[in-house]
Structure formats: structure tokens, C-alpha cells
Amino acid sequence: MLFFPLLTTFVSPANFDFHCHSTVSDGLMPPQEVAARAAANGVDCWALTDHDDLGGLAVARATAEELGLRFYNGVEISIEWNEIPIHIVGLGFNAEQPELVNGLTDLRSGRLERARRMGDALAAIGIPGVFEGARALVTNPQLISRAHFARYLVSIGIAPDTSGVFQHYLVPGKPGYVTHRWVSLADALGWIHAAGGVAVVAHPGRYRMSGGEMRRFLDEFHDLGGQAIEVMSGSHSPDHVLHFARLARHYAFHASRGSDFHGVKESYVDLGRLPQLPQDLKPVWRLLQ
């Protein structure tokens, strides 16, 4: 049992998962079903981190409390650093803080225009109607993502699975990918910190960055008050875990653990089914009060 100074007793969570998605963004299950799956899989400390949207948090919290899960507000914010798209997870913040709420509202407003341009790009190579098809799959009308495009393209037989769609159509250099001006790292961290939250680099092993670029990015993240990185992620290999554990030690970052669960058929790993963090790292839940 661990204790926070001057706080009530806090039992160390054996299984925390601080990265997953619901139908509020690009997940396949509504927030209450994600909460139920987390509980069924033995998660005892959980955050819902939908892309650029806080709309699922109230339902997620209510369901988590009914099921005995400790719950923290979460969000995954889309940023751009040196023309590289990167995601920053915010944890444990006030979900009604105006700077965060207004910033995310503005950020979502650009997604629809990006989606239209993606549809135009795919039509130009002979695949018409993809924007309309993807939009029909969206539960939250304010948020349309590449995942919705990938699911629609699978449904019309363009590729056997969403991974194949991303690989051939929706990543940089492929015909369905279009650039978009996301917010800056400073803006995202400013919003999270204004709301009293903790900033975490999401799945750092997924970014197309050299070792030098990653160091420069983490230098800036650290200097702006970033506190943690996802060492254990559903998309990380064992080598990634070792590498980002070393970087966490180097920068004195806390370490996060998140499955990046979207749904049973699409995810690298199920909720709460990741290996534990290396024991010498400082788990990020220690920063959440």
C-alpha cells in the first residue's frame, strides 16, 4: 500500500489503462460498454481518452463508479511538431475548464474540412463516395477520422482490414492522406495544464522520427512542463518498451500504460491486457490525485 503525503490512503492499482477510445471519437463501442469491458478485464484504474473530445467522460465516469473502477478524465489531443503529427494525452483534468473546452472545439472544427479533402483525394484515384460513406459511420457528427475512412474502405472491399487501408491509402505519402494544421505542442500542454491535468506523449514508438528528432521533441515537451510518456502501449514492441523506458529515466518522466483500445476487431491489444511497466519507473497514476 502506498500513501500520498497529506492525502487519504491510495491503493496502488495493479492494472491501470490510460489510453482507449469510444464511439465519441473513433472507437467501436460507446463509453459505457468500454467501461464494462475494462472492468471485466480486471482494470481497476481507467481513463477514457477520445480524440479531441470530452463528450464521453460523464457517462464513462458514471459507469466506472457503478462498476468500482477508479476513473480519471482523459483526452488525446492532435498536435503538429515540425510538420510531424503527434498525439498528446491529457489525464486528470477539469473537463469544464474553458481554455481546454474551447481549444478542443476549435480543433474539431478542422476535421470535417480535412475529411472532405481526403474524400476528394481518393475520388481522384478512382474511389468515389468515400467521404459520404465514412461520414455515415460516424456516431459523433463533430468528429470524423481516418479510422472511419478505413472502415468504409474495408466495407467496399478495397482492403481486407483497416491496417491494410492505412498502409496503402491513409498514411503520409499515400493517395488518401492530406496534411492538416493541428495545434502546437505549446497549445496542447497549455490547455492541459490550465485544466490541472497531466500531459503524456502517446505511443511514441509510432511516430516517423529519427532518434535525434525524438530527443529534440522530448526536450521541448520537458521544457514546456510535459510530465510523462507512454512506455507500455498496445502498438509498442518489446524493443520500444526498453527504448522508451530508458528515455523516461533520462528525462525523469513518469511512465504511462495504455492499450489504445478501439474495439475487439481493430486493436493491437485488449483493455487491461498489457504487460506491467518496468518496476523502477514512476507510474503516471502517482501524479493523479
C-alpha positions in Angstrom: 0.0 0.0 0.0 1.3 3.4 -1.0 0.5 6.8 0.5 0.4 10.3 -0.8 1.6 12.8 1.7 -1.2 14.7 3.5 -3.8 12.7 1.4 -6.1 9.8 2.1 -4.8 6.3 1.5 -4.4 5.4 -2.1 -4.1 1.7 -3.0 -1.6 1.0 -5.8 -3.6 -0.1 -8.9 -2.5 -3.5 -10.1 -3.9 -2.9 -13.6 -4.3 0.7 -15.0 -5.1 1.5 -18.6 -4.9 5.2 -19.5 -5.5 5.1 -23.3 -8.6 3.9 -25.1 -11.4 5.2 -27.3 -15.2 5.1 -27.6 -17.7 6.0 -30.3 -17.4 9.6 -29.2 -14.2 9.6 -31.4 -13.1 6.6 -33.4 -13.8 3.7 -31.1 -16.4 0.9 -31.9 -18.1 0.8 -28.5 -20.0 3.5 -26.6 -18.4 4.8 -23.4 -20.4 2.7 -21.0 -19.5 -0.5 -22.9 -15.8 0.4 -22.9 -16.1 0.9 -19.1 -17.8 -2.5 -18.7 -15.1 -4.2 -20.8 -12.4 -2.6 -18.7 -14.0 -3.9 -15.5 -14.5 -7.4 -17.0 -10.8 -7.5 -18.0 -9.6 -6.7 -14.5 -8.8 -3.0 -14.9 -9.0 -1.1 -11.7 -7.8 2.4 -12.7 -9.0 3.7 -16.0 -9.2 6.8 -18.3 -11.2 7.3 -21.5 -9.1 9.3 -23.9 -11.2 10.1 -27.0 -9.6 12.2 -29.7 -10.1 15.9 -29.3 -13.4 15.4 -27.5 -14.7 15.2 -23.9 -18.2 14.2 -24.7 -18.0 10.6 -23.4 -16.5 11.4 -20.0 -19.6 11.9 -17.9 -21.1 8.6 -19.0 -17.8 6.9 -18.6 -17.3 8.2 -15.1 -20.8 7.2 -14.0 -20.5 3.7 -15.4 -17.0 3.3 -13.9 -18.2 4.3 -10.5 -21.1 1.8 -10.7 -18.5 -0.9 -11.5 -16.0 0.0 -8.9 -13.4 1.4 -11.3 -11.3 4.4 -10.3 -11.8 6.8 -13.2 -9.8 9.8 -14.5 -10.8 12.3 -17.2 -8.8 11.8 -20.4 -8.4 13.1 -23.9 -6.0 12.5 -26.8 -5.1 15.8 -28.5 -3.9 16.0 -32.1 -0.8 18.3 -32.5 1.8 19.0 -35.1 5.5 19.4 -34.2 8.0 20.2 -37.0 5.3 19.0 -39.6 5.0 15.7 -37.8 1.5 14.7 -36.5 1.8 13.6 -32.8 -0.7 12.9 -30.1 -0.7 14.1 -26.5 -2.8 12.5 -23.9 -4.2 14.7 -21.1 -5.2 13.0 -17.8 -6.9 14.0 -14.6 -8.1 17.5 -15.7 -11.1 19.6 -15.0 -13.3 18.8 -18.0 -15.2 22.1 -17.7 -12.1 24.4 -17.9 -12.9 27.0 -20.6 -9.5 27.1 -22.2 -9.4 23.3 -22.7 -13.1 23.1 -23.8 -12.8 26.0 -26.3 -9.5 24.8 -27.7 -10.8 21.3 -28.4 -13.9 22.8 -30.0 -11.8 24.8 -32.4 -9.6 21.8 -33.1 -12.5 19.6 -34.0 -13.9 22.2 -36.4 -11.0 21.5 -38.8 -11.6 17.8 -39.0 -14.6 18.0 -41.3 -12.7 20.0 -43.9 -9.8 17.6 -43.8 -12.2 14.7 -44.3 -13.7 16.4 -47.4 -10.2 16.8 -48.9 -9.4 13.1 -48.1 -12.6 12.1 -50.0 -11.6 14.3 -52.9 -8.1 12.8 -53.0 -9.5 9.2 -53.0 -12.0 10.2 -55.7 -9.1 11.4 -57.9 -7.6 7.9 -57.9 -10.9 6.3 -58.8 -12.6 5.6 -55.4 -15.6 8.0 -55.3 -18.0 8.5 -52.4 -15.6 7.7 -49.6 -16.3 10.9 -47.6 -20.0 10.2 -47.6 -19.5 6.6 -46.7 -17.1 7.4 -43.9 -19.4 10.1 -42.5 -22.3 7.6 -42.4 -20.2 5.5 -39.9 -19.6 8.4 -37.5 -21.5 8.5 -34.2 -20.3 11.9 -33.1 -21.0 14.3 -36.0 -18.3 16.7 -34.7 -15.5 14.1 -35.2 -14.6 12.2 -38.3 -11.3 10.5 -38.5 -9.1 8.3 -40.8 -10.4 5.3 -38.9 -13.9 5.9 -40.3 -12.4 6.2 -43.8 -10.5 2.9 -43.2 -13.6 1.1 -42.0 -15.7 2.2 -45.0 -12.9 1.2 -47.5 -12.8 -2.2 -45.9 -16.6 -2.5 -46.2 -16.4 -1.9 -50.0 -13.6 -4.4 -50.5 -10.7 -2.0 -51.1 -8.6 -3.9 -48.5 -9.2 -6.9 -46.2 -8.6 -4.9 -43.0 -8.1 -1.4 -41.7 -4.4 -1.9 -41.2 -4.1 -2.6 -45.0 -6.1 0.6 -45.8 -3.9 2.7 -43.6 -0.7 1.2 -45.1 -1.8 1.7 -48.7 -4.0 4.8 -48.6 -4.1 6.9 -45.4 -0.5 7.5 -44.1 1.9 10.2 -45.3 2.9 9.6 -48.9 -0.2 7.7 -49.8 -3.0 9.0 -52.0 -5.7 9.4 -49.3 -3.5 11.2 -46.8 -3.8 15.0 -46.7 -1.8 17.3 -44.5 -3.6 19.3 -41.8 -2.5 22.1 -39.5 -3.1 20.7 -36.0 -2.4 22.7 -32.8 1.1 23.3 -31.5 2.7 21.3 -28.6 2.7 24.5 -26.5 -1.0 25.0 -27.1 -1.9 21.4 -26.1 0.2 21.5 -23.0 -1.2 24.9 -22.1 -4.7 23.6 -22.3 -4.0 20.5 -20.2 -2.1 22.4 -17.5 -4.7 25.2 -17.3 -7.2 22.5 -16.5 -5.0 21.0 -13.8 -4.1 17.9 -15.8 -1.1 15.8 -16.6 0.4 15.7 -20.1 1.6 12.4 -21.6 3.2 11.6 -25.0 1.0 9.0 -26.6 2.6 5.9 -28.2 5.9 7.5 -29.1 7.1 4.4 -31.0 4.5 5.1 -33.7 6.0 8.4 -35.0 8.3 8.6 -38.0 11.1 10.3 -36.2 14.8 9.8 -36.1 16.4 9.3 -32.7 17.6 12.9 -32.9 14.2 14.2 -33.7 12.7 12.3 -30.8 15.2 13.7 -28.4 14.5 17.3 -29.6 10.8 16.7 -29.3 11.1 15.3 -25.8 13.5 18.2 -24.9 10.7 20.6 -25.9 8.0 18.6 -24.2 10.0 18.5 -21.0 10.8 22.2 -21.1 7.1 23.0 -21.6 6.2 21.0 -18.5 5.3 17.7 -20.0 5.3 15.0 -17.3 5.1 11.5 -18.8 5.3 9.3 -21.8 3.5 6.0 -22.7 6.2 3.4 -22.2 3.8 0.5 -22.4 1.4 0.9 -25.4 -0.6 -1.6 -27.4 1.4 -0.6 -30.5 4.8 -0.9 -28.9 7.1 -3.8 -29.5 9.4 -5.1 -26.6 12.2 -3.1 -28.1 10.1 0.0 -28.0 9.3 -0.6 -24.3 13.0 -0.9 -23.5 13.9 2.2 -25.5 11.2 4.5 -24.1 11.8 3.2 -20.6 15.4 4.4 -21.0 14.1 7.8 -22.2 11.7 8.0 -19.3 14.6 7.5 -16.9 16.8 10.0 -18.8 14.1 12.8 -18.6 12.8 11.7 -15.2 9.4 11.3 -16.8 6.6 9.3 -15.2 5.5 6.3 -17.3 2.1 5.6 -18.6 0.4 2.4 -19.7 -2.4 2.3 -22.3 -3.8 -0.3 -24.7 -5.1 2.3 -27.2 -8.1 0.1 -27.4 -10.6 1.0 -30.2 -12.6 -2.3 -30.5 -12.2 -6.0 -30.4 -11.6 -6.4 -34.2 -9.2 -3.4 -34.6 -7.0 -3.1 -31.6 -3.4 -4.3 -31.0 -4.3 -5.5 -27.5 -7.4 -5.6 -25.4 -8.2 -3.3 -22.5 -6.0 -4.0 -19.4 -4.1 -6.8 -21.1 -0.7 -5.1 -21.4 2.3 -6.3 -19.5 3.2 -4.3 -16.4 5.6 -1.4 -16.6 9.3 -1.9 -15.6 9.3 -1.8 -11.8 11.8 1.0 -11.5 9.8 3.5 -13.5 7.4 6.0 -11.8 3.9 5.2 -12.9 1.9 8.2 -14.0 -1.1 7.5 -11.7 1.1 8.8 -8.9 0.6 12.3 -10.4 -3.2 12.0 -10.4 -5.0 13.0 -7.2 
